[in-house]
Amino acid sequence: MQPPSSFTAPIRSVNSVEHFTATTDVLICGYGGAGAAAALEAARAGARVTVLERASAGGGSTAMSSCEMYLGGSGGTALQRELGLEDSTENMLAYLHEALGPFGDEEKIRCYAEGAAAHFDWVESLGVSYKRAVFTERTVVPLSDESLLYTGNEKSHPFNRVAQPVPRGHVPSKEGDEGGKIFMDAIMQRVAEAGVTVMNDTRVVALLADDHGAICGVIAKQNNQEIALRAERGVILTTGGFVMNEAMTRQYLPEIHQYAVPYGNTYDMGDGIVLGLAAGGQAINMDQAFMSFPLYPPAKMTFGILLNQQGQRYINEDAYLARLAYYSCQQPEQKFYLLVQDEDYEPSHYLERAPIIATGDSIAELAAEAPFPAGVLEQTVSYFNEHAGNGRDPLFHKTAEWLKPLSKPPFALLEYSADAMKAIIMPGTTGPLIFTLGGLHTNIDGEVLNMNGQAIPGLFAAGRATAGLPRTAKGYASGMSVGDATFFGRRAGRRAATQA
Protein backbone atom coordinates (compact mmCIF):
# COMPACT_ATOMS: atom_id res chain seq x y z
CA MET A 1 0.00 0.00 0.00
CA GLN A 2 1.46 3.32 -1.05
CA PRO A 3 0.91 6.75 0.52
CA PRO A 4 -1.53 9.09 -1.24
CA SER A 5 0.38 11.40 -3.57
CA SER A 6 -1.02 14.49 -1.86
CA PHE A 7 1.00 13.83 1.28
CA THR A 8 3.97 11.67 0.27
CA ALA A 9 6.90 12.23 2.62
CA PRO A 10 10.40 12.21 1.18
CA ILE A 11 13.37 10.11 2.19
CA ARG A 12 16.58 12.09 2.15
CA SER A 13 20.15 10.89 2.06
CA VAL A 14 22.07 11.40 5.26
CA ASN A 15 24.98 12.44 3.05
CA SER A 16 23.04 15.54 2.03
CA VAL A 17 23.07 16.90 5.57
CA GLU A 18 25.77 19.49 6.23
CA HIS A 19 24.99 20.06 9.91
CA PHE A 20 23.21 18.06 12.60
CA THR A 21 21.47 20.01 15.33
CA ALA A 22 21.84 17.01 17.62
CA THR A 23 22.99 13.42 17.62
CA THR A 24 21.42 10.77 19.83
CA ASP A 25 21.18 7.00 20.00
CA VAL A 26 17.39 6.60 19.80
CA LEU A 27 15.15 9.25 18.28
CA ILE A 28 11.44 9.02 19.07
CA CYS A 29 8.83 10.88 17.02
CA GLY A 30 5.72 11.48 19.13
CA TYR A 31 5.26 11.83 22.89
CA GLY A 32 2.04 10.06 23.77
CA GLY A 33 1.74 6.74 25.59
CA ALA A 34 3.74 4.74 23.03
CA GLY A 35 6.47 7.36 22.71
CA ALA A 36 6.85 7.82 26.45
CA ALA A 37 7.04 4.06 27.04
CA ALA A 38 9.62 3.67 24.27
CA ALA A 39 11.68 6.59 25.58
CA LEU A 40 11.75 5.30 29.15
CA GLU A 41 12.75 1.76 28.22
CA ALA A 42 15.40 2.90 25.73
CA ALA A 43 16.92 5.21 28.34
CA ARG A 44 16.85 2.50 30.99
CA ALA A 45 18.67 0.24 28.52
CA GLY A 46 21.51 2.74 28.45
CA ALA A 47 20.75 4.67 25.26
CA ARG A 48 20.81 8.41 24.77
CA VAL A 49 17.23 9.30 23.88
CA THR A 50 15.63 12.33 22.25
CA VAL A 51 11.86 12.75 21.80
CA LEU A 52 10.34 15.05 19.17
CA GLU A 53 6.75 16.17 19.75
CA ARG A 54 4.68 18.13 17.26
CA ALA A 55 2.47 19.67 19.97
CA SER A 56 3.58 22.11 22.64
CA ALA A 57 3.51 19.39 25.30
CA GLY A 58 3.47 15.63 25.55
CA GLY A 59 0.44 13.47 26.25
CA GLY A 60 -1.09 12.68 22.88
CA SER A 61 -4.33 10.72 22.68
CA THR A 62 -3.36 8.68 25.73
CA ALA A 63 -3.67 11.76 27.93
CA MET A 64 -7.18 12.32 26.54
CA SER A 65 -8.24 8.76 27.30
CA SER A 66 -9.44 7.05 30.46
CA CYS A 67 -6.20 5.03 30.28
CA GLU A 68 -7.94 1.70 30.63
CA MET A 69 -5.45 -1.05 29.88
CA TYR A 70 -6.67 -4.49 28.83
CA LEU A 71 -4.50 -6.80 30.93
CA GLY A 72 -4.57 -10.32 32.35
CA GLY A 73 -3.16 -13.78 31.81
CA SER A 74 -0.34 -15.49 33.75
CA GLY A 75 -2.82 -16.36 36.48
CA GLY A 76 -3.97 -12.76 36.69
CA THR A 77 -2.48 -9.33 37.25
CA ALA A 78 -1.62 -8.30 40.81
CA LEU A 79 -4.92 -6.40 40.88
CA GLN A 80 -6.97 -9.35 39.66
CA ARG A 81 -5.31 -11.83 42.01
CA GLU A 82 -5.75 -9.61 45.07
CA LEU A 83 -9.46 -9.49 44.25
CA GLY A 84 -9.60 -13.27 44.08
CA LEU A 85 -9.81 -13.44 40.27
CA GLU A 86 -7.83 -15.95 38.25
CA ASP A 87 -7.05 -15.41 34.58
CA SER A 88 -4.87 -17.94 32.79
CA THR A 89 -2.88 -17.00 29.71
CA GLU A 90 -4.76 -19.60 27.69
CA ASN A 91 -8.09 -18.13 28.79
CA MET A 92 -6.98 -14.68 27.69
CA LEU A 93 -5.67 -16.08 24.42
CA ALA A 94 -8.98 -17.80 23.72
CA TYR A 95 -10.81 -14.52 24.22
CA LEU A 96 -8.40 -12.49 22.07
CA HIS A 97 -8.54 -15.02 19.25
CA GLU A 98 -12.34 -14.84 19.24
CA ALA A 99 -12.27 -11.04 19.48
CA LEU A 100 -9.78 -10.38 16.70
CA GLY A 101 -10.47 -13.33 14.42
CA PRO A 102 -8.78 -13.18 11.01
CA PHE A 103 -7.65 -9.60 11.68
CA GLY A 104 -5.41 -10.64 14.56
CA ASP A 105 -1.63 -11.03 14.48
CA GLU A 106 -0.94 -14.36 16.17
CA GLU A 107 2.55 -13.46 17.32
CA LYS A 108 1.45 -10.15 18.82
CA ILE A 109 -1.58 -11.73 20.50
CA ARG A 110 0.52 -14.39 22.22
CA CYS A 111 3.31 -11.99 23.15
CA TYR A 112 0.79 -9.61 24.69
CA ALA A 113 -1.16 -12.27 26.56
CA GLU A 114 2.03 -13.74 28.02
CA GLY A 115 3.40 -10.36 29.09
CA ALA A 116 0.28 -8.39 30.08
CA ALA A 117 0.36 -9.22 33.80
CA ALA A 118 3.99 -8.14 34.10
CA HIS A 119 3.11 -4.98 32.16
CA PHE A 120 0.67 -4.06 34.92
CA ASP A 121 3.49 -4.36 37.46
CA TRP A 122 5.56 -1.99 35.30
CA VAL A 123 2.75 0.56 35.17
CA GLU A 124 2.32 0.46 38.95
CA SER A 125 6.08 0.89 39.34
CA LEU A 126 5.77 4.26 37.63
CA GLY A 127 3.69 5.48 40.56
CA VAL A 128 0.24 5.02 38.99
CA SER A 129 -2.29 4.08 41.67
CA TYR A 130 -4.81 1.26 41.23
CA LYS A 131 -7.46 0.65 43.89
CA ARG A 132 -8.08 -2.99 44.75
CA ALA A 133 -11.77 -2.83 43.88
CA VAL A 134 -13.84 -4.09 40.96
CA PHE A 135 -16.79 -2.36 39.27
CA THR A 136 -19.14 -5.07 38.03
CA GLU A 137 -21.92 -2.98 36.50
CA ARG A 138 -22.24 -2.39 32.79
CA THR A 139 -20.48 0.88 32.01
CA VAL A 140 -17.94 2.53 29.72
CA VAL A 141 -15.73 4.17 32.35
CA PRO A 142 -16.35 3.97 36.11
CA LEU A 143 -16.81 7.49 37.44
CA SER A 144 -16.18 6.15 40.93
CA ASP A 145 -12.68 5.06 41.98
CA GLU A 146 -12.69 1.30 41.31
CA SER A 147 -9.79 0.19 39.13
CA LEU A 148 -11.03 -3.05 37.55
CA LEU A 149 -14.01 -3.53 35.25
CA TYR A 150 -15.33 -5.37 32.22
CA THR A 151 -14.40 -3.36 29.12
CA GLY A 152 -15.26 -5.80 26.36
CA ASN A 153 -17.54 -8.65 25.33
CA GLU A 154 -16.33 -11.12 27.94
CA LYS A 155 -19.80 -11.94 29.28
CA SER A 156 -21.67 -11.92 25.96
CA HIS A 157 -22.14 -14.36 23.08
CA PRO A 158 -20.10 -15.80 21.39
CA PHE A 159 -17.17 -14.94 23.64
CA ASN A 160 -18.66 -16.53 26.77
CA ARG A 161 -18.69 -19.85 24.91
CA VAL A 162 -14.93 -19.95 24.33
CA ALA A 163 -13.47 -18.20 27.39
CA GLN A 164 -14.30 -17.76 31.06
CA PRO A 165 -15.43 -14.14 31.59
CA VAL A 166 -12.88 -12.14 33.57
CA PRO A 167 -12.74 -8.34 33.99
CA ARG A 168 -9.51 -7.09 32.38
CA GLY A 169 -9.99 -3.34 32.17
CA HIS A 170 -7.41 -1.73 34.50
CA VAL A 171 -7.92 1.99 35.08
CA PRO A 172 -6.01 4.38 37.40
CA SER A 173 -7.92 5.05 40.59
CA LYS A 174 -9.62 8.42 40.90
CA GLU A 175 -13.21 9.59 40.86
CA GLY A 176 -13.97 11.03 37.44
CA ASP A 177 -12.42 10.30 34.07
CA GLU A 178 -8.80 11.43 34.39
CA GLY A 179 -6.87 8.18 34.01
CA GLY A 180 -4.96 9.31 30.94
CA LYS A 181 -3.65 12.43 32.61
CA ILE A 182 -2.68 10.47 35.73
CA PHE A 183 -0.71 7.95 33.67
CA MET A 184 1.00 10.45 31.38
CA ASP A 185 1.99 12.72 34.27
CA ALA A 186 3.60 9.75 35.99
CA ILE A 187 5.46 8.34 33.02
CA MET A 188 6.65 11.73 31.75
CA GLN A 189 8.11 12.38 35.20
CA ARG A 190 10.04 9.11 34.94
CA VAL A 191 11.17 9.98 31.41
CA ALA A 192 12.53 13.32 32.66
CA GLU A 193 14.32 11.59 35.55
CA ALA A 194 15.93 9.21 33.05
CA GLY A 195 17.61 12.14 31.31
CA VAL A 196 15.65 12.02 28.06
CA THR A 197 15.73 15.17 25.92
CA VAL A 198 12.27 16.34 24.80
CA MET A 199 11.81 18.86 21.99
CA ASN A 200 8.25 20.18 21.68
CA ASP A 201 6.74 22.13 18.77
CA THR A 202 8.89 20.01 16.47
CA ARG A 203 7.39 18.12 13.53
CA VAL A 204 9.23 15.39 11.66
CA VAL A 205 8.94 15.92 7.91
CA ALA A 206 11.43 13.41 6.47
CA LEU A 207 13.54 10.40 7.37
CA LEU A 208 17.27 10.21 6.70
CA ALA A 209 18.71 7.04 5.18
CA ASP A 210 22.27 5.90 4.52
CA ASP A 211 23.54 4.35 1.30
CA HIS A 212 22.21 0.94 2.37
CA GLY A 213 18.72 2.19 3.15
CA ALA A 214 19.10 2.11 6.93
CA ILE A 215 17.23 4.90 8.72
CA CYS A 216 19.67 7.02 10.73
CA GLY A 217 17.92 10.30 11.51
CA VAL A 218 15.23 12.78 10.60
CA ILE A 219 14.58 16.19 9.21
CA ALA A 220 12.20 18.17 11.41
CA LYS A 221 10.65 21.61 11.38
CA GLN A 222 11.08 23.81 14.42
CA ASN A 223 10.14 27.50 14.45
CA ASN A 224 9.42 27.06 10.73
CA GLN A 225 13.05 26.12 10.12
CA GLU A 226 14.37 22.72 9.08
CA ILE A 227 16.77 20.98 11.42
CA ALA A 228 18.54 17.64 11.07
CA LEU A 229 18.94 15.13 13.91
CA ARG A 230 21.03 12.00 13.71
CA ALA A 231 20.05 8.70 15.35
CA GLU A 232 22.92 6.26 15.86
CA ARG A 233 20.71 3.27 16.72
CA GLY A 234 17.20 3.90 15.45
CA VAL A 235 14.16 6.08 14.87
CA ILE A 236 10.84 5.11 16.50
CA LEU A 237 7.59 6.44 15.00
CA THR A 238 4.92 6.93 17.69
CA THR A 239 2.93 9.72 16.08
CA GLY A 240 -0.58 8.30 16.54
CA GLY A 241 -3.25 7.32 14.03
CA PHE A 242 -4.65 9.17 11.03
CA VAL A 243 -8.24 9.87 12.05
CA MET A 244 -7.78 13.67 11.87
CA ASN A 245 -6.39 13.53 8.32
CA GLU A 246 -9.43 13.91 6.07
CA ALA A 247 -7.51 12.96 2.92
CA MET A 248 -6.38 9.70 4.48
CA THR A 249 -9.77 8.77 5.97
CA ARG A 250 -11.39 9.47 2.60
CA GLN A 251 -8.90 7.16 0.91
CA TYR A 252 -8.66 4.32 3.42
CA LEU A 253 -12.08 4.50 5.14
CA PRO A 254 -14.33 5.79 2.35
CA GLU A 255 -17.61 4.40 3.69
CA ILE A 256 -16.98 5.10 7.37
CA HIS A 257 -15.72 8.57 6.49
CA GLN A 258 -19.21 9.52 5.30
CA TYR A 259 -20.89 9.18 8.68
CA ALA A 260 -18.22 8.97 11.39
CA VAL A 261 -16.99 11.55 13.89
CA PRO A 262 -13.18 11.61 14.24
CA TYR A 263 -12.01 11.13 17.81
CA GLY A 264 -8.41 11.82 18.78
CA ASN A 265 -5.94 14.59 19.34
CA THR A 266 -5.34 17.36 16.83
CA TYR A 267 -2.15 15.77 15.53
CA ASP A 268 -3.51 12.32 14.73
CA MET A 269 -2.64 13.15 11.13
CA GLY A 270 -0.89 9.95 10.09
CA ASP A 271 2.56 11.53 9.90
CA GLY A 272 4.37 8.41 11.07
CA ILE A 273 2.44 6.14 8.74
CA VAL A 274 3.31 8.32 5.77
CA LEU A 275 6.99 8.45 6.78
CA GLY A 276 7.07 4.68 7.19
CA LEU A 277 5.51 4.13 3.77
CA ALA A 278 8.05 6.44 2.18
CA ALA A 279 10.81 4.34 3.75
CA GLY A 280 9.43 1.21 2.12
CA GLY A 281 7.20 -0.04 4.92
CA GLN A 282 3.76 -1.60 4.60
CA ALA A 283 0.53 -0.13 5.90
CA ILE A 284 -2.03 -2.78 6.79
CA ASN A 285 -5.55 -2.95 8.27
CA MET A 286 -6.11 0.62 7.08
CA ASP A 287 -9.85 0.09 6.47
CA GLN A 288 -10.60 -0.68 10.14
CA ALA A 289 -11.60 1.72 12.89
CA PHE A 290 -12.84 1.64 16.46
CA MET A 291 -16.46 2.82 16.77
CA SER A 292 -18.43 3.95 19.80
CA PHE A 293 -22.19 3.53 20.19
CA PRO A 294 -23.57 5.03 23.47
CA LEU A 295 -26.30 2.53 24.30
CA TYR A 296 -25.32 2.53 27.96
CA PRO A 297 -25.01 3.67 30.75
CA PRO A 298 -27.47 3.36 32.35
CA ALA A 299 -27.05 -0.38 32.18
CA LYS A 300 -30.79 -1.10 32.21
CA MET A 301 -31.11 0.27 28.67
CA THR A 302 -29.61 -3.10 27.70
CA PHE A 303 -33.03 -4.68 28.37
CA GLY A 304 -34.26 -2.94 25.19
CA ILE A 305 -33.88 -4.37 21.70
CA LEU A 306 -31.99 -2.89 18.76
CA LEU A 307 -33.81 -2.81 15.42
CA ASN A 308 -32.82 -2.00 11.85
CA GLN A 309 -35.02 -0.06 9.45
CA GLN A 310 -36.92 -3.25 8.67
CA GLY A 311 -37.99 -3.52 12.32
CA GLN A 312 -35.82 -6.60 12.91
CA ARG A 313 -33.18 -7.33 15.53
CA TYR A 314 -29.60 -7.84 14.33
CA ILE A 315 -27.40 -8.34 17.43
CA ASN A 316 -27.41 -9.34 21.10
CA GLU A 317 -27.79 -6.02 22.90
CA ASP A 318 -25.51 -7.00 25.80
CA ALA A 319 -22.44 -6.78 23.52
CA TYR A 320 -19.81 -4.10 24.14
CA LEU A 321 -20.31 -0.62 22.68
CA ALA A 322 -17.70 -1.04 19.92
CA ARG A 323 -19.27 -4.30 18.72
CA LEU A 324 -22.73 -2.71 18.88
CA ALA A 325 -21.49 0.20 16.77
CA TYR A 326 -19.78 -2.09 14.25
CA TYR A 327 -22.87 -4.19 13.58
CA SER A 328 -25.25 -1.22 13.79
CA CYS A 329 -23.32 0.61 11.10
CA GLN A 330 -23.51 -2.52 8.92
CA GLN A 331 -27.28 -2.03 8.73
CA PRO A 332 -28.73 -0.48 5.54
CA GLU A 333 -28.19 3.28 5.43
CA GLN A 334 -26.72 3.09 8.95
CA LYS A 335 -30.27 3.34 10.34
CA PHE A 336 -30.97 1.65 13.68
CA TYR A 337 -33.28 2.11 16.63
CA LEU A 338 -33.72 1.10 20.27
CA LEU A 339 -37.08 -0.07 21.61
CA VAL A 340 -37.47 0.22 25.40
CA GLN A 341 -40.27 0.04 27.92
CA ASP A 342 -40.88 2.72 30.50
CA GLU A 343 -39.26 0.99 33.48
CA ASP A 344 -35.94 0.71 31.63
CA TYR A 345 -35.76 4.15 30.04
CA GLU A 346 -33.46 6.57 31.81
CA PRO A 347 -31.72 9.36 29.88
CA SER A 348 -28.10 10.02 30.82
CA HIS A 349 -25.41 12.35 29.57
CA TYR A 350 -24.79 9.72 26.86
CA LEU A 351 -28.43 9.57 25.79
CA GLU A 352 -30.24 12.71 26.88
CA ARG A 353 -30.47 14.05 23.32
CA ALA A 354 -31.47 10.78 21.62
CA PRO A 355 -34.66 11.54 19.70
CA ILE A 356 -37.77 9.56 20.63
CA ILE A 357 -39.57 9.08 17.32
CA ALA A 358 -42.49 6.91 18.44
CA THR A 359 -44.38 6.07 21.64
CA GLY A 360 -47.37 3.97 22.55
CA ASP A 361 -49.28 2.20 25.31
CA SER A 362 -49.04 -0.93 23.21
CA ILE A 363 -46.58 -2.25 20.63
CA ALA A 364 -49.25 -1.89 17.95
CA GLU A 365 -49.81 1.76 18.88
CA LEU A 366 -46.08 2.45 18.77
CA ALA A 367 -45.75 0.56 15.47
CA ALA A 368 -48.27 2.90 13.90
CA GLU A 369 -45.82 5.77 14.42
CA ALA A 370 -42.65 3.81 13.72
CA PRO A 371 -40.86 3.83 10.32
CA PHE A 372 -41.09 0.05 9.84
CA PRO A 373 -42.97 -2.12 7.34
CA ALA A 374 -46.49 -2.93 8.54
CA GLY A 375 -46.72 -5.83 10.96
CA VAL A 376 -43.00 -6.49 11.31
CA LEU A 377 -42.44 -4.82 14.67
CA GLU A 378 -45.34 -6.70 16.26
CA GLN A 379 -43.89 -9.98 14.97
CA THR A 380 -40.37 -9.12 16.17
CA VAL A 381 -41.52 -8.22 19.68
CA SER A 382 -43.88 -11.18 19.93
CA TYR A 383 -41.09 -13.65 19.09
CA PHE A 384 -38.66 -11.92 21.44
CA ASN A 385 -41.14 -11.84 24.33
CA GLU A 386 -42.10 -15.49 23.91
CA HIS A 387 -38.52 -16.65 24.47
CA ALA A 388 -37.32 -13.88 26.80
CA GLY A 389 -39.97 -14.96 29.29
CA ASN A 390 -38.13 -18.29 29.49
CA GLY A 391 -34.69 -16.65 29.72
CA ARG A 392 -33.76 -17.53 26.13
CA ASP A 393 -32.77 -15.70 22.97
CA PRO A 394 -32.59 -18.30 20.17
CA LEU A 395 -31.65 -15.76 17.51
CA PHE A 396 -28.79 -13.80 19.10
CA HIS A 397 -28.11 -15.46 22.46
CA LYS A 398 -28.41 -12.41 24.66
CA THR A 399 -27.55 -13.54 28.18
CA ALA A 400 -30.39 -14.24 30.59
CA GLU A 401 -29.18 -11.42 32.83
CA TRP A 402 -30.47 -8.92 30.26
CA LEU A 403 -33.56 -10.77 29.05
CA LYS A 404 -37.14 -9.92 29.97
CA PRO A 405 -40.29 -9.44 27.90
CA LEU A 406 -41.18 -6.00 26.60
CA SER A 407 -44.61 -6.02 28.22
CA LYS A 408 -44.90 -3.01 30.53
CA PRO A 409 -46.11 0.13 28.72
CA PRO A 410 -45.61 2.81 27.77
CA PHE A 411 -43.03 2.00 25.11
CA ALA A 412 -40.61 4.30 23.30
CA LEU A 413 -38.57 4.02 20.12
CA LEU A 414 -35.26 5.94 20.11
CA GLU A 415 -33.45 6.68 16.88
CA TYR A 416 -29.73 5.99 16.69
CA SER A 417 -29.16 6.29 12.94
CA ALA A 418 -26.03 8.13 11.83
CA ASP A 419 -27.97 11.35 11.29
CA ALA A 420 -29.71 11.11 14.65
CA MET A 421 -26.43 10.46 16.44
CA LYS A 422 -25.39 13.93 15.37
CA ALA A 423 -27.28 15.24 18.37
CA ILE A 424 -26.41 12.34 20.68
CA ILE A 425 -22.64 12.46 20.43
CA MET A 426 -21.45 15.85 19.38
CA PRO A 427 -23.63 18.75 18.21
CA GLY A 428 -22.80 19.76 14.66
CA THR A 429 -21.43 16.35 13.66
CA THR A 430 -22.79 13.02 12.44
CA GLY A 431 -22.22 9.38 13.20
CA PRO A 432 -20.36 7.31 15.79
CA LEU A 433 -17.02 8.37 17.27
CA ILE A 434 -14.09 6.58 15.64
CA PHE A 435 -10.33 6.29 15.73
CA THR A 436 -8.22 4.31 13.30
CA LEU A 437 -6.84 0.79 13.83
CA GLY A 438 -4.60 0.52 10.77
CA GLY A 439 -0.98 1.52 10.36
CA LEU A 440 2.53 0.31 9.73
CA HIS A 441 3.19 -3.40 9.74
CA THR A 442 5.59 -4.20 12.58
CA ASN A 443 6.84 -7.27 14.40
CA ILE A 444 6.60 -7.75 18.17
CA ASP A 445 9.75 -5.65 18.70
CA GLY A 446 8.39 -2.69 16.76
CA GLU A 447 10.59 -3.15 13.70
CA VAL A 448 8.84 -1.75 10.61
CA LEU A 449 8.50 -4.42 7.91
CA ASN A 450 8.80 -3.92 4.17
CA MET A 451 6.71 -5.60 1.48
CA ASN A 452 8.85 -8.73 1.77
CA GLY A 453 8.29 -8.94 5.51
CA GLN A 454 11.86 -7.89 6.28
CA ALA A 455 12.74 -5.31 8.91
CA ILE A 456 13.83 -1.91 7.63
CA PRO A 457 17.13 -1.26 9.43
CA GLY A 458 16.89 1.50 12.00
CA LEU A 459 13.13 2.05 11.72
CA PHE A 460 10.65 1.19 14.46
CA ALA A 461 7.05 2.11 15.30
CA ALA A 462 4.45 1.60 18.02
CA GLY A 463 0.97 2.72 19.03
CA ARG A 464 -1.71 3.78 16.57
CA ALA A 465 0.95 4.55 13.95
CA THR A 466 0.99 0.76 13.61
CA ALA A 467 -1.49 -2.06 13.15
CA GLY A 468 -1.01 -3.28 16.69
CA LEU A 469 -3.05 -5.63 18.85
CA PRO A 470 -6.60 -4.22 18.32
CA ARG A 471 -7.67 -4.42 14.69
CA THR A 472 -11.45 -4.48 14.48
CA ALA A 473 -14.33 -2.75 16.24
CA LYS A 474 -16.43 -5.91 16.34
CA GLY A 475 -14.03 -7.46 18.83
CA TYR A 476 -12.58 -4.35 20.42
CA ALA A 477 -12.33 -4.00 24.19
CA SER A 478 -11.50 -0.65 25.75
CA GLY A 479 -7.95 -0.72 27.02
CA MET A 480 -6.59 -2.59 24.03
CA SER A 481 -5.16 0.60 22.49
CA VAL A 482 -3.37 2.07 25.52
CA GLY A 483 -2.33 -1.42 26.61
CA ASP A 484 -0.97 -2.16 23.15
CA ALA A 485 0.71 1.24 22.69
CA THR A 486 2.59 1.11 25.98
CA PHE A 487 3.38 -2.63 25.87
CA PHE A 488 4.80 -2.64 22.35
CA GLY A 489 6.22 0.87 22.78
CA ARG A 490 8.38 -0.55 25.56
CA ARG A 491 9.54 -3.40 23.34
CA ALA A 492 10.39 -1.02 20.51
CA GLY A 493 12.41 1.18 22.87
CA ARG A 494 14.41 -1.75 24.20
CA ARG A 495 15.02 -3.14 20.72
CA ALA A 496 16.15 0.17 19.27
CA ALA A 497 18.47 0.78 22.21
CA THR A 498 20.37 -2.45 21.49
CA GLN A 499 20.92 -1.82 17.77
CA ALA A 500 24.36 -1.08 16.36
Number of C-alpha atoms within 10 A of each C-alpha: 11 12 18 14 7 8 13 15 22 16 20 18 16 22 10 9 14 7 10 14 10 12 17 20 25 31 34 28 29 33 31 27 34 36 33 30 28 38 39 26 23 29 22 17 15 13 23 22 28 24 25 25 26 21 18 10 13 25 26 28 23 27 21 17 19 24 29 26 28 28 28 33 23 18 17 24 24 17 23 25 14 12 14 9 14 18 22 18 21 16 20 27 21 17 24 25 19 17 25 20 15 11 16 20 18 16 11 18 20 18 15 26 22 20 16 25 23 17 20 22 13 13 20 15 12 15 15 19 18 19 15 16 16 19 17 12 12 18 19 20 22 22 13 12 19 21 25 27 24 25 25 27 24 24 20 18 17 18 21 16 14 14 18 17 19 23 23 29 25 30 29 26 23 18 12 12 20 18 26 23 18 20 26 24 17 18 23 22 15 18 21 13 11 18 15 20 16 19 20 17 16 24 23 25 18 24 27 25 21 14 9 7 15 19 27 26 31 25 24 21 17 16 9 10 8 14 19 21 23 25 23 21 25 29 31 29 34 32 33 35 27 29 27 20 16 14 17 21 22 14 14 19 19 13 12 19 19 13 21 23 24 23 18 22 18 12 20 23 22 23 26 30 29 26 23 31 24 18 25 19 28 23 25 18 20 21 18 23 25 26 27 23 23 24 24 21 19 20 16 16 22 24 23 24 24 25 24 22 18 16 24 18 21 18 19 22 25 28 23 30 26 27 27 25 24 21 15 24 23 14 16 11 14 18 19 26 24 21 25 26 24 14 14 17 17 15 14 13 12 15 20 12 17 20 15 14 14 18 22 17 15 17 23 14 15 20 21 16 13 21 13 16 12 14 12 14 24 17 14 15 19 16 15 21 19 15 16 20 14 12 18 18 19 11 13 14 17 24 19 14 10 17 24 18 19 26 16 13 15 17 22 23 25 21 22 29 22 23 17 20 26 21 19 24 23 13 10 7 19 21 29 29 23 23 23 32 27 25 32 32 28 29 23 22 19 29 27 30 25 19 12 9 13 13 20 19 20 23 28 31 38 39 32 31 31 33 27 30 29 28 29 26 26 23 25 26 27 25 23 22 27 25 27 26 31 24 29 28 32 25 21 32 35 25 21 29 26 15 14 9
